[in-house]
């Protein structure tokens, strides 16, 4: 495989791991199944970092990667949070806030590109949000409940704050909304 295809292959691997992760949690409820699911989620999460790092390092950023990488991240995290609701490990209202923010920021990114080609890069609050979400999911799956819950609520705070931050920075798009 050519090195320029490796970041996209990692993104596709992350997408392919999502149904495996969901299937594991659907058919099994033992601690061993949860640990295996946590490992799969962790591997998929690592590919999130690695694909972007390699694409930038090797200067092989592609349109597919620009589209598929953030989509894969959202699919992975949203799927995990939905499964955690099913397993009574995460409150539905917290997950609803997180998913609504993810969809709203995705829409904002599309609007920014459509109205002027601006790319909304991830700012530090968004990176902290992603980090805490992923570790909250892993720790909850490992039944490290207290740490998982603490990280979940930290993730919720950064989810709300980073969403606010992105929309505040893009408020000019909506200046004619209520005239």
Secondary structure as a PSIPRED ss2 file (coil, helix, strand):
# PSIPRED VFORMAT (PSIPRED V4.0)

   1 X C   1.000  0.000  0.000
   2 X C   1.000  0.000  0.000
   3 X H   0.000  1.000  0.000
   4 X H   0.000  1.000  0.000
   5 X H   0.000  1.000  0.000
   6 X H   0.000  1.000  0.000
   7 X H   0.000  1.000  0.000
   8 X H   0.000  1.000  0.000
   9 X H   0.000  1.000  0.000
  10 X H   0.000  1.000  0.000
  11 X H   0.000  1.000  0.000
  12 X H   0.000  1.000  0.000
  13 X H   0.000  1.000  0.000
  14 X H   0.000  1.000  0.000
  15 X H   0.000  1.000  0.000
  16 X H   0.000  1.000  0.000
  17 X H   0.000  1.000  0.000
  18 X H   0.000  1.000  0.000
  19 X H   0.000  1.000  0.000
  20 X H   0.000  1.000  0.000
  21 X H   0.000  1.000  0.000
  22 X H   0.000  1.000  0.000
  23 X H   0.000  1.000  0.000
  24 X H   0.000  1.000  0.000
  25 X H   0.000  1.000  0.000
  26 X H   0.000  1.000  0.000
  27 X H   0.000  1.000  0.000
  28 X C   1.000  0.000  0.000
  29 X C   1.000  0.000  0.000
  30 X C   1.000  0.000  0.000
  31 X H   0.000  1.000  0.000
  32 X H   0.000  1.000  0.000
  33 X H   0.000  1.000  0.000
  34 X H   0.000  1.000  0.000
  35 X H   0.000  1.000  0.000
  36 X H   0.000  1.000  0.000
  37 X H   0.000  1.000  0.000
  38 X H   0.000  1.000  0.000
  39 X H   0.000  1.000  0.000
  40 X H   0.000  1.000  0.000
  41 X H   0.000  1.000  0.000
  42 X H   0.000  1.000  0.000
  43 X H   0.000  1.000  0.000
  44 X H   0.000  1.000  0.000
  45 X H   0.000  1.000  0.000
  46 X H   0.000  1.000  0.000
  47 X H   0.000  1.000  0.000
  48 X H   0.000  1.000  0.000
  49 X H   0.000  1.000  0.000
  50 X H   0.000  1.000  0.000
  51 X H   0.000  1.000  0.000
  52 X H   0.000  1.000  0.000
  53 X H   0.000  1.000  0.000
  54 X H   0.000  1.000  0.000
  55 X H   0.000  1.000  0.000
  56 X H   0.000  1.000  0.000
  57 X H   0.000  1.000  0.000
  58 X C   1.000  0.000  0.000
  59 X C   1.000  0.000  0.000
  60 X C   1.000  0.000  0.000
  61 X C   1.000  0.000  0.000
  62 X C   1.000  0.000  0.000
  63 X H   0.000  1.000  0.000
  64 X H   0.000  1.000  0.000
  65 X H   0.000  1.000  0.000
  66 X H   0.000  1.000  0.000
  67 X H   0.000  1.000  0.000
  68 X H   0.000  1.000  0.000
  69 X H   0.000  1.000  0.000
  70 X H   0.000  1.000  0.000
  71 X H   0.000  1.000  0.000
  72 X H   0.000  1.000  0.000
  73 X H   0.000  1.000  0.000
  74 X H   0.000  1.000  0.000
  75 X H   0.000  1.000  0.000
  76 X H   0.000  1.000  0.000
  77 X H   0.000  1.000  0.000
  78 X H   0.000  1.000  0.000
  79 X H   0.000  1.000  0.000
  80 X H   0.000  1.000  0.000
  81 X H   0.000  1.000  0.000
  82 X H   0.000  1.000  0.000
  83 X H   0.000  1.000  0.000
  84 X H   0.000  1.000  0.000
  85 X H   0.000  1.000  0.000
  86 X H   0.000  1.000  0.000
  87 X C   1.000  0.000  0.000
  88 X C   1.000  0.000  0.000
  89 X C   1.000  0.000  0.000
  90 X C   1.000  0.000  0.000
  91 X C   1.000  0.000  0.000
  92 X H   0.000  1.000  0.000
  93 X H   0.000  1.000  0.000
  94 X H   0.000  1.000  0.000
  95 X H   0.000  1.000  0.000
  96 X H   0.000  1.000  0.000
  97 X H   0.000  1.000  0.000
  98 X H   0.000  1.000  0.000
  99 X H   0.000  1.000  0.000
 100 X H   0.000  1.000  0.000
 101 X H   0.000  1.000  0.000
 102 X H   0.000  1.000  0.000
 103 X H   0.000  1.000  0.000
 104 X H   0.000  1.000  0.000
 105 X H   0.000  1.000  0.000
 106 X H   0.000  1.000  0.000
 107 X H   0.000  1.000  0.000
 108 X H   0.000  1.000  0.000
 109 X H   0.000  1.000  0.000
 110 X H   0.000  1.000  0.000
 111 X H   0.000  1.000  0.000
 112 X H   0.000  1.000  0.000
 113 X H   0.000  1.000  0.000
 114 X H   0.000  1.000  0.000
 115 X H   0.000  1.000  0.000
 116 X H   0.000  1.000  0.000
 117 X C   1.000  0.000  0.000
 118 X C   1.000  0.000  0.000
 119 X C   1.000  0.000  0.000
 120 X C   1.000  0.000  0.000
 121 X C   1.000  0.000  0.000
 122 X C   1.000  0.000  0.000
 123 X C   1.000  0.000  0.000
 124 X H   0.000  1.000  0.000
 125 X H   0.000  1.000  0.000
 126 X H   0.000  1.000  0.000
 127 X H   0.000  1.000  0.000
 128 X H   0.000  1.000  0.000
 129 X H   0.000  1.000  0.000
 130 X H   0.000  1.000  0.000
 131 X H   0.000  1.000  0.000
 132 X H   0.000  1.000  0.000
 133 X H   0.000  1.000  0.000
 134 X H   0.000  1.000  0.000
 135 X H   0.000  1.000  0.000
 136 X H   0.000  1.000  0.000
 137 X H   0.000  1.000  0.000
 138 X H   0.000  1.000  0.000
 139 X H   0.000  1.000  0.000
 140 X H   0.000  1.000  0.000
 141 X H   0.000  1.000  0.000
 142 X C   1.000  0.000  0.000
 143 X C   1.000  0.000  0.000
 144 X C   1.000  0.000  0.000
 145 X H   0.000  1.000  0.000
 146 X H   0.000  1.000  0.000
 147 X H   0.000  1.000  0.000
 148 X H   0.000  1.000  0.000
 149 X H   0.000  1.000  0.000
 150 X H   0.000  1.000  0.000
 151 X H   0.000  1.000  0.000
 152 X H   0.000  1.000  0.000
 153 X H   0.000  1.000  0.000
 154 X H   0.000  1.000  0.000
 155 X H   0.000  1.000  0.000
 156 X H   0.000  1.000  0.000
 157 X H   0.000  1.000  0.000
 158 X H   0.000  1.000  0.000
 159 X H   0.000  1.000  0.000
 160 X H   0.000  1.000  0.000
 161 X H   0.000  1.000  0.000
 162 X H   0.000  1.000  0.000
 163 X H   0.000  1.000  0.000
 164 X H   0.000  1.000  0.000
 165 X H   0.000  1.000  0.000
 166 X H   0.000  1.000  0.000
 167 X H   0.000  1.000  0.000
 168 X H   0.000  1.000  0.000
 169 X H   0.000  1.000  0.000
 170 X C   1.000  0.000  0.000
 171 X H   0.000  1.000  0.000
 172 X H   0.000  1.000  0.000
 173 X H   0.000  1.000  0.000
 174 X H   0.000  1.000  0.000
 175 X C   1.000  0.000  0.000
 176 X C   1.000  0.000  0.000
 177 X C   1.000  0.000  0.000
 178 X C   1.000  0.000  0.000
 179 X C   1.000  0.000  0.000
